[in-house]
Amino acid sequence: MQAKREEICSVAGKWYHFIGIGGVGMSGLAQVLLEMGMRVSGSDLVLSPGIDSLRQQGAQVFIGHEAGNITDDMDAVVVSSAIQPSNIELCTAHHKGLPVMTRGDLLAKVMESYKGTAIAVTGSHGKTTTSAMIAVVLAKNGIDPTYLVGGHISELGGNAGLGKGKCLVAESDESDGSFLKQKPHIAVITNIDDDHLDYYRDISGILQAFQDFLTNIRPDGFALLCSDSDYVCQLSTYEVNAVTYGIRGNPQYHARNIILNGLLTQADVFHNGSYLGTLKLSIPGLYNVQNALAAVAVGMYMGLDFPDIARALAHFQGVQRRFQLIAQYDGIKIIDDYAHHPTEIKALMEATLSIKRKRMITVFQPHRYSRTKFLREEFGKAFEGSDLVIITDIYAAGESPMDGVSANLLVQELQKNGTNAVYINSLDDVVNYLLQELRSGDTILTVGAGNVWTVGRNLASKFQPCSSGN
């Protein structure tokens, strides 16, 4: 049975202004508020497809940040984590005494007011795909969830939407600790790794944050934990209900007899030792088996049968910028992926080795000076299997440059470990280099959380592709 929208979620306020509205997380929240009937405005430095979509739905979006964009009658101003404290709109909002909240604050308010099952998916890696899989499983089986995911889901037509069912699926960002404000019914933790060390300083700080997150689970809820992650296994579950999933050991939801065949993946799924059925995916990699197991567990908790869950996952085509096939031409494949941490890159290399015909050429754009500094040695060992790695300039993502930290650090680390690596600073120069270098049968990976994806698109435009990704 579906509920009326006003019976599902209520968030105080009528007019929300988003500073940095073009980001995937900010635009998703803005879209859901619009669908709830709120007035939404915002600003960003550049036009994007997400902004075009919001404008079509009635949002007023300014290109450029100006003091005049902030007015006294706004109910709240929402600020992206990429916005600096000196931003003119943010300063104006403070001067006017307007309530200012982060994206994490607003998501927590939405989750707190949600009159149904709130599902938060967090972890160092895989949370976008896992939350997307959960949203698709629920949507394709009549539950019609509200969803807020960090990537475009082709089956649902976007990364966010207000559903009529009493279920919320939200990707929960651990990078700045904002996930600690959320109080979900179901907390999915995909894995824990040494990332965002500029904020947490060390792995003990990261573990403590995830431990604290578990205490936020509502009394009638539970934690869904991937037991393949050594750090996840270090969390204490003494005070919470916990369900485990994975491909190693003996978790409650267990995938066995895994077959990796190019872009296709197959596994037998068991629950507490009982065979549920065979799961078939159209996306590669062991990590996607793990992601799918989390979706299976959530789906069964929501009362779905395994065959219906498996049917939805069999048609799942992935999330934009997650092993996304951009184009094929003359045996050349161009694939784009958001991976920006050494662990993610290692998994990407393994998945690509199962489909490559000849050479694998990886274009990697480092993301943030701090991550480059803290994980340089790990990056140097992460590209095993790639025949050539092209390193571009660091994508700052709002950070200020650090003395002695540059893309060349990674080139040196890669070469130290025997990887063929070169530095090319400009993305346009990368395209020109590849046009001279490519041979039939090559697989090209564009990798990183910045704008490296433009390399694949621009390269594909030089061809006459016989087929392309969405």
Buried (B, 14 or more C-beta within 10 A) or exposed (E): EEBEBEEBBEBEBEBBBBBBBBBBBBBBBBBBBBBBEBBBBBBBEEEBEBBEBBEEEEBEBBEEBEEEBBEEEBBBBBBBBBBEEEBBBBEBBEEEEBBBBBBBBBBBBBBBBBEBBBBBBBBBBBBBBBBBBBBBBBBBBEBBBBBBBBBBBBBBEBBBBBBBBBBBBBBBBBBBBBBBBBBBBBBBBBBBBBBBBBBBEEBEEBBEBBEEBBEBBEEEBBBBBBBBBEBBBEBEBEEBEBBBBBBEEEBBBBBEEEEBEEBBBBBBBBBEEEEBBBBBBBBBBBBBBBBBBBBBBBBBBBEBEBEBBBBBBBEBBBBBBBBBBBBBBEEBBBBBBBBBBBBBBBBBBBBBBBBBEEBBBBBBBBBBBBBBBBBBBBBBBBBEBBBBBBBBBBBBBEBEEBEEBBBEBBBBBBBEBEBEBEBBBEBEEBBBBBEEEBEEEBBBBBBBBBEBBBBBBBBBEBBEBEEBBE
